[in-house]
Amino acid sequence: MKVLVSAFACAPNYGSDREVGWQWAVNLAKQGHDVVVLTRTTERSRIDRFIDPALSERLIFQYVDFPFVAKVTSKISKRNHLYYYFWQLLALIHAYRIDKTRDFDIVHHVTWVSLRQPSFLGLLGKPFYFGPVGGADRIPRKLRLSFGMKQKLLEAFRDIAIFTVKVDPLMHLTFASADKIIVTSKECMDALPRRYRSKAKIQLAINSEGLDARNSGESRYRSGGNLRLIYAGRLIDCKGVHLLIDAMYQLKKSGLPFVLNIVGEGLSMDRLKELVLSRDLSKEVLFLGWKSRRELYEIYRESHLMVVPALRDSGGLVILEGMSHGLPVIAFDSGGPGVTVNESVGRLIDIKNMSEEEVTRNIAQHLSDLMDDPSELDKLSKRASEWVNKFTWENIYENIYK
């Protein structure tokens, strides 16, 4: 196929939207397709350093930008949200020009990966794919009570933004012109106007390729020993680490031995450290800060179980990293984790109608049950090592393009 990829964010080794844009473009070219990528000029130097010369004939980057407009709008919206709309118009004009000579088979909007941000490339008149996009996952109100005021306001504004998806005329234009809409979770599917759901499907934009896996399929935990747990990610309210710490407190009161390694930093770190001190968990809960990938993988290899208490998360690459090292996962049944994890590789907790106390009790109970049954933990570990291999680019490609 001849594919035009729209990737407002696209750069290698940056993570988040940029990594999604880069991986999508590169892997399409590796599949043998002719790919043209529309992206920002600001990404050019990094792309030029990392692009594989062997793909140069099938993978072409076209750099599109309004430098003056970007400078002006950045004074209003530092995160480029306003400029994004101007860039989409410029991308459409540029796409018209190059389509005259290339005659694309498919036009695919890849980034930003947000259900709340439109793309105008459906107006090109070619088969148009929109997504995978996320960003419509919401935190139940009962689980926002312990948030700081800033995070509470952020979630309130986010609720409003998600609501506008169903009434925003530019989003209706995007959905109406799309042949396929790909979303990352059940919550995103529900956020779509009902008339467009028949052409939507759920598919994450993450894959396990390139992960350095242990793949032993053994948890190596034995009854009576310390259960070694890991959380890896940012330390902000919506990641739910405060709930995990309270669950650890429940475990300690039950007399069960454990060590929780928290890898990451963020705005909530000081408050979380205070919570650990108030719960007398300083010996059991360790804050390790950010680690290099090599150091993080070593911690994975020494762990028995991963806990991902994110209250909203459209992706979940860290889950695939953990499972690739044979780690079963305890997570919440929402967003990306709700798609990535099932009962054969871990435990999912439905938090929709739970209070914070009920959530922490559920986490603690699952951990306690697994500590009582090491053979079940071994089974989950083995299945996790196998399950992660299903998240390949080939499977993503098959699910969307075929």
C-alpha positions as CSV (number, residue, x, y, z in Angstrom):
1,M,0.0,0.0,0.0
2,K,0.9,3.7,-0.3
3,V,0.1,5.2,3.1
4,L,0.1,8.8,4.2
5,V,0.7,9.0,8.0
6,S,-0.2,12.1,9.9
7,A,1.9,12.3,13.0
8,F,2.0,15.7,14.7
9,A,4.3,14.1,17.3
10,C,6.9,11.8,15.9
11,A,10.4,11.1,17.2
12,P,12.3,8.0,18.4
13,N,13.2,7.3,22.0
14,Y,11.0,10.0,23.5
15,G,8.1,7.9,24.7
16,S,4.4,8.9,24.7
17,D,2.9,10.3,21.4
18,R,6.2,10.9,19.8
19,E,7.2,7.2,20.1
20,V,3.8,6.1,18.8
21,G,4.2,8.2,15.7
22,W,7.7,7.0,15.1
23,Q,7.0,3.3,15.7
24,W,3.9,3.4,13.5
25,A,5.7,4.9,10.6
26,V,8.8,2.7,10.8
27,N,6.9,-0.6,11.2
28,L,4.6,0.2,8.3
29,A,7.7,0.6,6.1
30,K,9.2,-2.6,7.5
31,Q,6.0,-4.4,6.4
32,G,7.0,-3.3,2.8
33,H,4.6,-0.4,2.4
34,D,5.5,3.0,0.8
35,V,5.0,5.5,3.7
36,V,5.0,9.3,3.7
37,V,4.9,10.8,7.2
38,L,3.7,14.4,7.8
39,T,5.2,15.7,11.0
40,R,6.7,18.8,12.5
41,T,10.0,20.4,11.5
42,T,11.1,20.5,15.1
43,E,11.5,16.7,15.0
44,R,13.7,16.6,12.0
45,S,17.2,16.5,13.5
46,R,16.3,13.6,15.8
47,I,14.6,11.6,13.0
48,D,17.6,12.1,10.7
49,R,19.9,10.6,13.3
50,F,17.8,7.5,13.9
51,I,16.3,6.6,10.6
52,D,17.4,3.3,9.1
53,P,19.0,3.9,5.6
54,A,17.6,0.5,4.5
55,L,14.1,2.1,4.8
56,S,15.0,5.3,3.0
57,E,13.2,4.3,-0.2
58,R,10.0,3.3,1.5
59,L,9.9,5.8,4.4
60,I,9.8,9.5,3.6
61,F,9.3,12.3,6.1
62,Q,7.7,15.5,5.0
63,Y,8.2,18.4,7.5
64,V,5.3,20.8,7.9
65,D,5.2,23.9,10.2
66,F,4.0,27.4,10.7
67,P,7.0,28.7,12.8
68,F,5.5,32.2,13.3
69,V,2.1,30.9,14.2
70,A,3.7,28.3,16.6
71,K,5.6,31.1,18.3
72,V,2.4,33.2,18.8
73,T,0.1,30.4,19.9
74,S,2.7,29.1,22.4
75,K,2.2,32.2,24.4
76,I,-1.5,31.2,24.8
77,S,-1.0,27.4,25.0
78,K,2.5,26.2,25.9
79,R,1.6,22.6,25.2
80,N,0.7,23.4,21.5
81,H,-3.0,22.6,21.8
82,L,-4.0,25.7,20.0
83,Y,-1.3,25.4,17.4
84,Y,-2.3,21.8,16.7
85,Y,-5.4,23.1,14.8
86,F,-3.4,25.3,12.6
87,W,-1.0,22.5,11.9
88,Q,-3.9,20.2,10.9
89,L,-5.0,22.7,8.3
90,L,-1.5,23.0,6.9
91,A,-1.1,19.2,6.8
92,L,-4.3,19.0,4.8
93,I,-3.0,21.5,2.2
94,H,0.3,19.7,2.0
95,A,-1.5,16.3,1.7
96,Y,-3.5,17.6,-1.3
97,R,-0.2,18.5,-3.1
98,I,1.6,15.3,-2.6
99,D,-1.4,13.1,-3.2
100,K,-1.5,14.4,-6.8
101,T,1.7,12.5,-7.6
102,R,1.6,9.6,-5.1
103,D,-2.2,8.7,-5.1
104,F,-2.3,7.3,-1.6
105,D,-4.3,4.1,-0.8
106,I,-4.8,5.0,2.9
107,V,-4.5,8.1,5.0
108,H,-3.9,7.4,8.6
109,H,-4.0,9.9,11.5
110,V,-1.7,8.5,14.3
111,T,-0.8,11.4,16.6
112,W,-1.8,13.1,18.7
113,V,-3.3,10.0,20.2
114,S,-6.3,11.9,21.6
115,L,-10.0,11.4,21.0
116,R,-10.5,15.0,21.8
117,Q,-8.3,16.4,19.0
118,P,-9.5,16.4,15.4
119,S,-7.8,15.6,12.1
120,F,-8.9,17.2,8.8
121,L,-7.3,14.6,6.5
122,G,-10.6,12.8,6.0
123,L,-11.4,15.6,3.6
124,L,-8.7,14.3,1.2
125,G,-11.3,11.9,-0.1
126,K,-9.2,8.7,0.5
127,P,-9.9,5.9,2.9
128,F,-9.2,7.6,6.3
129,Y,-8.2,5.8,9.5
130,F,-8.3,7.7,12.8
131,G,-6.4,6.3,15.7
132,P,-5.7,4.5,17.9
133,V,-6.7,7.4,20.1
134,G,-7.4,7.6,23.8
135,G,-7.8,10.2,26.4
136,A,-11.5,9.6,27.3
137,D,-10.8,7.6,30.5
138,R,-12.3,9.2,33.6
139,I,-11.6,8.7,37.3
140,P,-14.7,7.8,39.4
141,R,-15.6,10.8,41.6
142,K,-15.3,8.7,44.8
143,L,-11.6,8.1,44.0
144,R,-10.8,11.8,43.7
145,L,-11.4,12.7,47.3
146,S,-7.8,12.6,48.4
147,F,-6.5,14.4,45.4
148,G,-4.8,17.8,45.8
149,M,-6.9,20.8,44.6
150,K,-4.9,21.2,41.4
151,Q,-5.5,17.6,40.4
152,K,-9.2,17.9,41.3
153,L,-9.5,20.9,39.0
154,L,-7.6,19.2,36.3
155,E,-9.9,16.2,36.4
156,A,-13.0,18.5,36.3
157,F,-11.7,20.3,33.2
158,R,-10.9,16.9,31.7
159,D,-14.5,15.8,32.3
160,I,-15.7,18.8,30.4
161,A,-13.3,18.1,27.5
162,I,-14.5,14.5,27.2
163,F,-18.1,15.7,27.2
164,T,-17.4,18.1,24.3
165,V,-16.3,15.2,22.1
166,K,-20.0,14.4,21.5
167,V,-20.9,18.0,20.5
168,D,-17.7,19.4,19.0
169,P,-18.4,20.0,15.2
170,L,-14.7,19.4,14.3
171,M,-14.7,16.1,16.0
172,H,-18.0,15.2,14.2
173,L,-16.3,16.1,11.0
174,T,-13.4,13.9,11.8
175,F,-15.6,10.9,12.8
176,A,-17.9,11.3,9.8
177,S,-15.0,11.4,7.3
178,A,-13.3,8.4,8.9
179,D,-13.6,4.9,7.4
180,K,-12.2,3.4,10.6
181,I,-12.0,4.8,14.1
182,I,-9.6,3.0,16.4
183,V,-9.8,3.7,20.2
184,T,-7.8,2.4,23.1
185,S,-10.4,1.4,25.6
186,K,-14.0,0.7,26.4
187,E,-14.3,4.2,27.9
188,C,-13.2,5.8,24.7
189,M,-15.7,3.7,22.8
190,D,-18.5,5.0,25.1
191,A,-17.3,8.6,24.6
192,L,-17.9,8.4,20.8
193,P,-21.2,9.7,19.5
194,R,-23.4,6.6,19.1
195,R,-23.8,7.0,15.4
196,Y,-20.1,6.4,14.8
197,R,-19.5,3.4,17.0
198,S,-20.3,0.9,14.2
199,K,-17.0,1.8,12.5
200,A,-15.0,1.9,15.7
201,K,-12.9,-0.9,17.3
202,I,-10.6,-1.2,20.3
203,Q,-6.8,-1.5,19.7
204,L,-3.9,-0.3,21.8
205,A,-1.0,1.5,20.1
206,I,1.6,-0.3,22.1
207,N,3.6,-3.5,21.3
208,S,6.1,-5.7,23.1
209,E,8.7,-5.8,20.3
210,G,12.2,-4.8,21.4
211,L,11.6,-5.5,25.1
212,D,14.5,-7.2,26.8
213,A,12.6,-10.1,28.4
214,R,13.5,-12.6,31.1
215,N,10.8,-15.0,29.9
216,S,11.5,-17.5,32.6
217,G,7.8,-17.9,33.4
218,E,8.6,-18.4,37.1
219,S,7.8,-16.0,39.8
220,R,10.3,-17.6,42.2
221,Y,8.2,-16.6,45.2
222,R,7.9,-19.1,48.0
223,S,5.6,-18.9,51.0
224,G,6.9,-17.1,54.0
225,G,9.4,-15.0,52.1
226,N,9.2,-11.3,51.1
227,L,6.9,-10.7,48.1
228,R,8.9,-8.3,46.0
229,L,6.6,-5.8,44.2
230,I,7.3,-3.0,41.7
231,Y,5.5,0.1,40.6
232,A,7.1,2.0,37.7
233,G,5.8,5.4,36.5
234,R,5.1,9.0,37.3
235,L,4.2,9.9,40.9
236,I,1.1,12.0,40.4
237,D,-2.4,11.7,41.9
238,C,-4.1,10.0,39.0
239,K,-1.5,7.1,39.0
240,G,-3.1,5.9,42.3
241,V,0.1,5.2,44.2
242,H,-1.5,6.6,47.4
243,L,-4.0,3.7,47.2
244,L,-1.2,1.2,46.7
245,I,0.6,2.5,49.8
246,D,-2.6,2.1,51.8
247,A,-2.9,-1.4,50.5
248,M,0.6,-2.1,51.7
249,Y,-0.4,-0.9,55.1
250,Q,-3.2,-3.4,55.1
251,L,-0.7,-6.2,54.2
252,K,1.6,-5.1,57.0
253,K,-1.2,-5.2,59.6
254,S,-1.9,-8.8,58.4
255,G,1.7,-9.7,59.2
256,L,2.6,-10.5,55.6
257,P,6.2,-9.7,54.5
258,F,6.8,-7.7,51.4
259,V,9.0,-5.0,49.7
260,L,7.5,-2.5,47.3
261,N,10.0,-0.7,45.0
262,I,8.6,2.5,43.6
263,V,10.5,3.6,40.5
264,G,9.7,7.1,39.3
265,E,9.3,10.7,40.4
266,G,6.6,13.3,40.2
267,L,4.7,16.1,41.9
268,S,3.2,13.8,44.5
269,M,6.5,12.3,45.7
270,D,6.8,14.4,48.9
271,R,3.2,13.7,49.8
272,L,3.6,10.0,49.2
273,K,6.8,9.9,51.3
274,E,4.9,11.5,54.1
275,L,2.1,8.9,53.7
276,V,4.7,6.1,53.9
277,L,6.2,7.6,57.1
278,S,2.7,8.0,58.7
279,R,2.0,4.3,58.0
280,D,5.4,3.2,59.4
281,L,6.3,1.6,56.0
282,S,9.8,3.1,55.5
283,K,11.4,-0.3,55.6
284,E,8.9,-1.9,53.2
285,V,8.2,0.8,50.7
286,L,11.3,2.2,48.9
287,F,11.5,5.2,46.6
288,L,14.2,4.6,44.0
289,G,13.7,7.6,41.7
290,W,14.1,7.3,38.0
291,K,16.3,4.5,36.7
292,S,17.9,3.8,33.4
293,R,16.3,1.1,31.3
294,R,19.0,-1.3,32.1
295,E,18.6,-0.7,35.9
296,L,14.8,-0.9,35.6
297,Y,15.0,-4.2,33.8
298,E,17.2,-5.6,36.6
299,I,14.6,-4.6,39.1
300,Y,12.0,-6.4,37.0
301,R,14.1,-9.5,37.1
302,E,14.3,-9.4,40.9
303,S,10.5,-8.8,41.4
304,H,7.6,-11.3,41.7
305,L,4.7,-9.0,40.8
306,M,3.9,-5.7,39.2
307,V,1.1,-3.4,40.6
308,V,-0.3,-0.7,38.3
309,P,-2.9,1.3,40.3
310,A,-3.4,4.0,37.6
311,L,-6.8,5.5,37.9
312,R,-6.7,6.5,34.2
313,D,-4.2,5.4,31.6
314,S,-4.9,5.1,27.9
315,G,-1.7,3.0,27.2
316,G,0.1,0.8,29.5
317,L,3.5,0.0,27.9
318,V,5.0,-0.5,31.4
319,I,2.6,-3.5,31.8
320,L,4.1,-5.2,28.7
321,E,7.6,-4.5,30.0
322,G,6.7,-6.2,33.3
323,M,5.0,-9.2,31.7
324,S,7.9,-9.6,29.3
325,H,9.9,-10.3,32.5
326,G,7.4,-12.9,33.7
327,L,5.6,-10.5,36.1
328,P,1.9,-11.0,36.7
329,V,0.1,-7.7,37.0
330,I,-2.5,-6.3,39.4
331,A,-4.3,-3.4,37.7
332,F,-7.7,-1.6,37.4
333,D,-10.2,-2.6,34.8
334,S,-10.2,0.7,32.9
335,G,-8.3,2.3,30.1
336,G,-5.4,0.5,28.5
337,P,-4.7,-1.8,31.5
338,G,-8.2,-3.1,31.2
339,V,-7.4,-4.2,27.6
340,T,-3.9,-5.5,28.3
341,V,-4.5,-7.5,31.5
342,N,-6.8,-10.4,32.0
343,E,-7.4,-13.0,34.8
344,S,-5.0,-15.5,33.2
345,V,-2.0,-13.1,33.6
346,G,-2.9,-11.1,36.7
347,R,-5.8,-9.6,38.5
348,L,-8.2,-6.8,37.3
349,I,-10.1,-4.7,39.8
350,D,-13.4,-3.0,38.7
351,I,-13.2,0.3,40.5
352,K,-16.3,2.0,39.1
353,N,-18.4,2.1,42.2
354,M,-15.7,1.6,44.9
355,S,-14.6,3.9,47.6
356,E,-10.9,4.4,48.2
357,E,-11.1,2.0,51.2
358,E,-12.7,-0.7,49.1
359,V,-10.0,-0.3,46.4
360,T,-7.2,-0.7,48.9
361,R,-8.8,-3.7,50.5
362,N,-9.2,-5.3,47.1
363,I,-5.5,-4.8,46.2
364,A,-4.4,-6.1,49.6
365,Q,-6.7,-9.1,49.3
366,H,-5.4,-10.1,45.9
367,L,-1.8,-9.9,47.1
368,S,-2.6,-11.9,50.2
369,D,-4.4,-14.6,48.2
370,L,-1.4,-14.9,45.8
371,M,1.0,-15.1,48.7
372,D,-1.0,-18.0,50.1
373,D,-0.8,-19.8,46.8
374,P,2.7,-19.5,45.2
375,S,1.7,-22.1,42.6
376,E,-0.9,-19.8,41.2
377,L,1.7,-17.0,41.1
378,D,3.9,-19.3,39.1
379,K,1.1,-20.1,36.7
380,L,0.3,-16.4,36.2
381,S,4.0,-15.7,35.6
382,K,4.3,-18.3,32.9
383,R,1.1,-17.1,31.2
384,A,2.3,-13.5,31.4
385,S,5.5,-14.4,29.6
386,E,3.5,-16.0,26.8
387,W,0.7,-13.5,26.7
388,V,3.0,-10.5,26.0
389,N,4.1,-12.1,22.8
390,K,0.6,-11.5,21.3
391,F,1.3,-7.7,21.4
392,T,3.3,-7.6,18.2
393,W,3.3,-5.1,15.3
394,E,2.1,-7.9,13.0
395,N,-1.0,-8.5,15.1
396,I,-1.7,-4.7,15.4
397,Y,-1.3,-4.5,11.6
398,E,-3.6,-7.4,11.0
399,N,-6.3,-6.1,13.4
400,I,-6.4,-2.6,11.8
401,Y,-5.5,-2.9,8.1
402,K,-6.9,-6.3,7.2
